[in-house]
Amino acid sequence: MQNKEYSFSFEVYDSSDELGREDADLLNRARSATQQAYAPYSLFRVGAAARLKNGEIVHGSNQENASFPAGLCAEGVVLATAASLYPGVPIDILAISYDNERGPSDKPISPCGICRQSIREFEQRTGQTIRLLLSGQKGKVYIVPKASVLLPLAFSAEDLG
């Protein structure tokens, strides 16, 4: 038997004021995108914004549906928008934020499992890692160097043969 361990490191900032101009701007776009969310059931608005390798920025928000789980996550909306408008263009960085109408929005959140899988596959198909910028409407900011570290032992196209 072997015992293996998996770990990763990420940067923690006390606020978006500590970020560089481009990262702070992208995070502000993700924070603003929360206002476009359709979240009448959870009251948990998520916004995402991505800066693509070609410099373009796309954004999206979660879109719920009374027939749970038929809604769309903000991250999935951004990935689909980027792939549709700019086929084959990698994403450099993806900022994710939220606005919780039932409580504080002052700590970073991480993508759900389905979004982790989708982001990882986007990395694989474009051949470039995606840096993640995670935060609420205020407070700490996490920067994860590449999305794939959030989903160790991921299922991939290679597993399909």
Secondary structure, DSSP 4 states (H G I P E B T S, - for coil): ----------EEESSGGGS-HHHHHHHHHHHHHGGG-B-TTT-EEEEEEEEETTS-EEEEE-B--SSTT--B-HHHHHHHHHHHHSTTPPEEEEEEEEEETTS---S-----HHHHHHHHHHHHHHT---EEEEE-SSS-EEEES-GGGGSTT---GGGG-
